[in-house]
């Protein structure tokens, strides 16, 4: 976590950050898409540290396999827009560990050709919708039957704070896709609640990931313009988003369902930000 707590034990006997992590997920199986980098990798590490078996899904075989090897999990190469590959991902989780308890449907893209509606072409629109929204539909469709048989499960779908707010610096297809993730998560959470399945949409603010760094390296002025609107005065770290996923995956959030879980540094609550 990116707070002022030292990561080592102090002279007064304060536990280290790693030691203080609860092991709330011992024996549970977590399927994570986009597990090779960014939020997905940070979450795989966090869930593994809490005792979960991690199934790392990623289109990048090198990064995905490295994550699985590091965490003692399994890697499944998956194009999240392909129904058969998505089915194979969740089947591999069940066949290996005997359950599908957590699905963190996180894979997504934010390409530079997704811009204002006046500039974004139909091909760019469709590509973002396929990766960001259709993939979540496919992952939920694959995960829910396993969870229904178990009578329990937690699905966390990565949306965004832009599902709740409009932006003048638009990424029109990205924003629309994340709004769709939010609406779909809400509906699934209501539909399957009485079968023990919770579905929530995680809505991060801007996160300091390679994807964001690449985007803003090309346009520092755009980065500065966005940063000024965050009351905390910084972007989130991937570990902070991972902590929120771990909460939603655990029984600590047993009455949190069909909602948008904002982790945005106060952006969506601000009229003006402090000087």
C-alpha positions, 0 to 999 in steps of 0.5 A: 500500500502507498501510505506512510507505513514502513514495510518493515517491523519497527522497534516497538514491534509493529508488524510489517505490511506484508505480515499484517495482510489478512489471509481471508481467501485461503483455499479459494480459487481466483480467476484474474484476466489481464493478470500479467501487468498493472492492476491484474498483476497487483491483484494476483499478488494480493489474492495469493498473499491472502491464500487464494489459488490464482489462475492468471489469464492473459493474452501475453504469454510471457507476462502471464506465465511469469505472474503464475510462476511467481505466485505458484498458480497456473497460467492460461493464455486467453483472448478475452474476446473469444468465447471458447478461450474464455470457457477454457480459462474457467474450466482450467481453474475448476479442473485444477483447483475444484472450484471457481470462487472469485472472478476478477474480470479485469482485462481492458484497453484504452488505445489512443485512437479512442478519442472524441466521438468526432474523431473515433472511427467505428473500428476503434469503437468496436475494438474497445467494446469487444475487449472492455465490455464483451469480454466481461459478458463472456467471463461472467457467462463462463464463471456463473455456472460454476458458482451456482453449483457451489452456491457461492461466489464473488465476481468483480468487474473492472469498470471505471469512475468514468462510468459515473462521470462525464469527461471533456477529455473524452475516450468515447468508447472506453467510457461507454464500455465502462458504463456497460460494465457497471450496468451489467454488474448491477443486473447480474448482482440482483439476478443471482444474489439469492444463489449466493453470488455477488457481482460488483463493479470496481470503479478505479480512478486513474491508476499509475500503471504502464498503460496510463504511463504510456498514454500520458508520456505522449501527452504530459499536458493531458496528464497534468490536466487530469491530475489537478482534479484528484483531491488526493493530488496523485494517481492511485497505485495498483496495490491500492486497487488490488486491496479493494478487489481483495475486500470485494472477494472476501467475506468482509464484503458479504453484504456488498452487492450489485453496486459500483465500488469507487476507489477514485481518490475523491474525484467523483465527490469533488466540486472543486479540489483543494489548492 
